Amino acid sequence: MAVELSIIIISYNQFSTTTGPCLNSLATVQDIALEIIVVDNGSDLQTCRALEHAAAEDDRIRLLLHRKNRGFAAGNNDGVALASADFILLLNSDTIVPQHVPGTMVQRLRDSVVPCLIGPVTNAVGNEQQIYITAGSDESSVLVQGEMWSRHAVGSVFKTDQLPFFCVAMARKTYLDLGGLDTSFGLGFYEDTDFCCRAVRQGIVLEVLEYCFVFHQGSASFSQVPDAVKKLLKVNRKRFRARHGHGEGIHVRWKNILVLQGYLDQYRENGVFRDFLFENRLKRARHLTPNNPLKKIWYARHLSRLEKERDRIKGRRAA
């Protein structure tokens, strides 16, 4: 059977807590022909042996073992160069992927009449893809909550201007036409933001599939080197702004507000109101309340307006 999706995962140490569990979750995917390309960026011997063992257990896994850390951008470019499928999924090693997600994302790409990038919702990310998850929940509980969200979100899709690359799918041609990720960003940070900006300028659509949920630990590799993180962020933020002439876009709190407004607009257009999604994102919105007193007042007014419109909808439905 021809490979339908090439998944590229960048590995860097921590096999037992990141890449290992991620590969275990992908082992359950049986509804689509996969190849899993693991690019290791100079991990220790123990990690390399664990990867070799995983590849021996699953013939869909292909390994590319680098002797040094080539960074997130170069590692993904190397992985895509090996990909044989028409569609690719760039996936962080610190994710857990429910078995239906890869096939669902590929189907969305096949159905799209224009080039697009698509991403899921998750429990930990810096934009409106993050939904509200009960504080302090363990991995299994988060996945249960994510599955519940997905059931209520069937068919729900919204457009955005940024998709962090913890999990993003696209046609391999789209990736190559845009020249891949820019390796000048070094080990990491802002290369995905830069890619999305270039994609938007080319008229490529960025979509969030709300019926796909992926668990994400978040910052698993960089959390070990906080000083290096600060330096990378500073240097790459400067490089990004010099190139694009602007910052990273509007704050996540306002992006979340826009999604909430989208649910209300959808009701006005077709009479469908996604109560569960609205209430979940409203909880998320309250957690995003700004500290600045004036901004807090302005933000509270927006939330109040959304809640009042929600109440009117509930009143009409109950009548």
C-alpha positions in Angstrom: 0.0 0.0 0.0 1.3 3.4 -0.9 2.2 5.7 2.0 -0.5 8.3 2.5 1.1 10.4 5.3 4.7 11.0 6.3 5.1 12.0 9.9 8.3 13.8 10.9 9.4 13.9 14.5 12.5 15.6 15.8 14.1 13.7 18.7 16.5 15.0 21.3 17.1 12.9 24.4 14.2 12.2 26.9 13.0 9.2 24.9 11.1 7.7 27.8 9.1 10.8 28.5 8.7 12.3 24.9 9.5 10.4 21.7 8.7 6.9 23.2 5.2 7.7 24.3 4.6 9.7 21.1 5.6 6.7 19.0 3.5 4.4 21.2 0.4 6.5 20.4 1.1 6.4 16.7 1.4 2.6 16.9 -2.4 2.6 17.4 -3.0 4.3 14.0 -4.3 1.7 11.6 -6.7 3.5 9.3 -4.1 5.2 7.1 -0.8 4.1 5.7 1.9 5.9 7.6 5.7 6.3 7.6 7.2 7.8 10.7 10.5 9.6 10.1 12.3 10.3 13.3 15.2 12.7 12.9 17.4 12.6 16.0 19.4 15.8 16.7 22.5 14.4 18.4 21.0 12.6 21.4 22.9 10.4 23.8 23.7 6.8 23.1 20.8 5.5 25.3 18.3 7.5 23.3 19.7 6.3 19.9 19.5 2.7 21.1 15.9 3.2 22.2 15.1 4.7 18.8 16.7 1.7 17.0 14.7 -0.7 19.2 11.5 1.2 18.4 12.2 1.0 14.7 12.9 -2.7 14.9 9.4 -3.1 16.6 7.6 -1.0 14.0 8.6 -1.2 10.3 6.9 2.1 9.6 9.6 4.0 11.5 12.6 5.3 9.6 15.5 6.8 11.5 17.9 9.7 10.6 20.5 10.0 13.3 22.5 13.2 13.3 25.7 13.4 15.3 25.0 17.0 16.4 21.9 19.1 17.0 20.9 20.7 13.7 18.0 22.5 15.2 14.2 22.3 14.7 14.1 23.9 11.2 17.0 21.9 9.7 15.8 18.7 11.3 12.3 19.0 9.8 13.8 19.9 6.4 15.9 16.8 6.5 12.9 14.7 7.5 10.7 16.1 4.7 13.4 15.4 2.2 13.1 11.7 3.0 9.3 11.8 3.0 7.5 9.7 0.3 3.9 10.7 0.9 2.0 13.5 -0.7 1.0 14.8 2.8 3.3 15.5 5.7 2.6 16.0 9.4 5.3 17.8 11.5 4.9 16.5 15.0 6.7 17.4 18.2 8.1 14.5 20.2 6.2 15.6 23.3 2.8 14.9 21.9 0.3 12.1 22.2 -1.9 11.6 19.1 -5.3 9.9 19.3 -5.6 7.2 16.7 -8.2 8.9 14.5 -6.4 12.2 14.2 -3.8 11.6 11.4 -6.4 10.1 9.0 -8.9 12.9 9.8 -6.3 15.6 9.0 -5.3 13.9 5.8 -8.9 13.7 4.7 -9.3 17.5 5.4 -6.2 18.1 3.2 -7.6 16.0 0.4 -11.0 17.7 0.5 -9.5 21.2 0.4 -9.7 23.0 -2.9 -6.8 25.4 -2.0 -3.4 24.8 -0.4 -3.7 24.9 3.3 -2.0 24.2 6.6 -4.1 22.5 9.3 -3.6 22.0 13.1 -5.6 20.5 16.0 -6.7 21.9 19.3 -4.6 21.0 22.3 -4.1 21.5 26.1 -0.9 23.5 25.9 0.1 26.1 23.2 0.4 29.8 22.9 -2.6 30.6 20.7 -6.3 30.0 20.3 -5.7 26.3 19.6 -5.5 25.8 23.4 -8.8 24.9 25.0 -9.7 24.9 28.6 -8.6 21.8 30.5 -9.2 21.2 34.2 -6.1 22.5 36.1 -3.7 19.9 37.3 -5.1 17.0 35.2 -2.8 14.1 34.4 -2.2 12.9 30.8 -5.0 10.3 30.7 -7.5 12.8 32.1 -6.5 15.4 29.6 -6.9 12.9 26.8 -10.4 12.0 28.0 -11.3 15.7 28.1 -9.9 16.2 24.7 -12.0 13.3 23.3 -15.1 14.8 24.9 -14.3 18.2 23.2 -13.7 16.4 19.9 -17.2 14.7 20.0 -18.8 18.1 20.5 -16.7 19.8 17.9 -17.4 17.6 14.9 -17.3 19.7 11.7 -16.0 22.8 13.5 -13.2 24.6 11.7 -11.9 28.1 11.9 -9.2 30.1 10.1 -6.2 31.6 11.8 -3.0 33.4 10.9 -0.6 31.3 12.9 -0.2 27.6 13.6 2.6 26.6 16.0 4.4 23.6 14.7 3.8 21.2 17.6 1.5 19.5 15.2 0.8 20.8 11.7 -0.2 19.0 8.5 0.1 20.1 4.9 0.8 18.8 1.4 4.5 18.1 0.9 4.4 20.3 -2.2 3.2 23.2 -0.1 6.1 22.8 2.3 8.6 22.6 -0.6 7.1 25.5 -2.5 7.6 27.7 0.5 11.2 26.6 0.8 10.7 24.7 4.1 11.6 26.1 7.5 14.3 28.8 7.6 17.4 27.3 9.2 18.7 30.8 10.0 16.6 30.6 13.2 19.1 28.0 14.5 18.1 25.6 17.2 14.5 26.9 17.4 11.8 29.6 18.0 10.0 31.7 15.4 10.8 29.5 12.4 7.2 28.2 12.5 5.9 31.8 12.9 8.0 32.9 9.9 6.8 30.0 7.8 3.1 30.8 8.6 3.7 34.5 7.6 5.2 33.4 4.3 2.3 31.0 3.8 -0.4 33.7 4.4 1.4 36.0 2.0 1.1 33.3 -0.7 -2.7 33.0 -0.1 -2.4 29.7 1.7 -5.2 29.0 4.2 -4.4 28.2 7.8 -7.1 26.2 9.6 -7.7 24.8 13.1 -9.7 21.5 13.1 -11.6 21.7 16.4 -12.6 18.1 16.1 -9.0 16.9 16.4 -7.3 17.0 19.8 -3.6 16.3 20.4 -2.0 16.1 23.8 1.1 18.4 24.1 3.5 18.5 27.0 5.0 21.8 25.8 8.6 23.0 25.8 10.0 19.6 26.8 13.4 20.0 25.1 14.0 23.7 25.8 12.8 23.5 29.4 16.2 22.0 30.3 18.2 25.1 29.2 16.3 28.2 30.4 19.3 30.6 29.7 19.7 29.3 26.2 15.9 29.7 25.7 16.0 33.4 26.7 18.9 34.1 24.3 17.3 32.2 21.4 14.0 34.0 21.9 15.6 37.4 22.0 17.8 36.8 18.9 15.1 35.1 16.9 12.4 37.6 17.8 14.6 40.4 16.5 15.3 38.4 13.3 11.6 37.7 12.8 10.5 41.4 13.3 13.3 42.7 11.0 12.0 40.4 8.3 8.3 40.9 8.6 8.1 44.4 10.0 5.7 43.4 12.8 5.3 41.3 15.9 3.7 37.9 16.3 0.1 39.2 15.9 -2.7 39.8 18.4 -2.6 38.4 21.9 -4.1 34.9 22.5 -6.9 36.4 24.7 -8.2 38.4 21.7 -7.9 35.4 19.4 -9.9 33.3 21.8 -12.5 36.1 21.9 -12.7 36.0 18.1 -13.4 32.2 18.2 -16.1 32.8 20.8 -17.7 35.4 18.5 -17.5 33.0 15.6 -19.7 30.5 17.5 -22.3 33.2 17.9 -22.0 34.3 14.3 -22.5 30.6 13.3 -25.8 30.5 15.2 -27.0 33.6 13.4 -26.1 32.1 10.0 -27.4 28.5 10.3 -29.0 28.1 13.7 -26.3 25.9 15.1 -24.9 26.9 18.5 -22.0 24.9 19.9 -22.8 25.3 23.6 -20.1 23.0 24.9 -17.3 24.7 22.9 -18.6 28.1 23.9 -18.7 27.4 27.6 -15.2 25.8 27.5 -13.6 28.7 25.7 -15.4 31.1 28.0 -13.6 29.5 31.0 -10.4 29.8 29.0 -11.2 33.5 28.4 -11.5 34.1 32.1 -8.1 32.6 32.8 -6.7 35.0 30.2 -7.9 38.2 31.9 -5.2 40.9 31.7 -3.6 42.4 34.8 -3.7 46.0 33.6 -6.7 47.7 35.3 -7.8 49.5 32.1 -7.3 46.5 29.9 -9.2 44.4 32.5 -12.2 46.7 32.3 -12.2 46.7 28.5 -11.8 42.9 28.4 -14.6 42.3 30.9 -17.0 44.3 28.7 -16.2 42.1 25.8 -16.9 39.0 27.9 -20.1 40.5 29.2 -21.3 41.2 25.7 -20.6 37.6 24.6 -22.3 36.2 27.6 -25.4 38.3 27.1 -25.7 37.2 23.5 -25.2 33.6 24.6 -28.1 34.1 27.1 -30.3 35.5 24.4 -29.6 32.4 22.2 -30.5 30.1 25.1 -33.7 32.0 25.8 -34.8 31.7 22.1 -34.0 28.0 22.1 -35.9 27.4 25.3 -39.0 29.4 24.1 
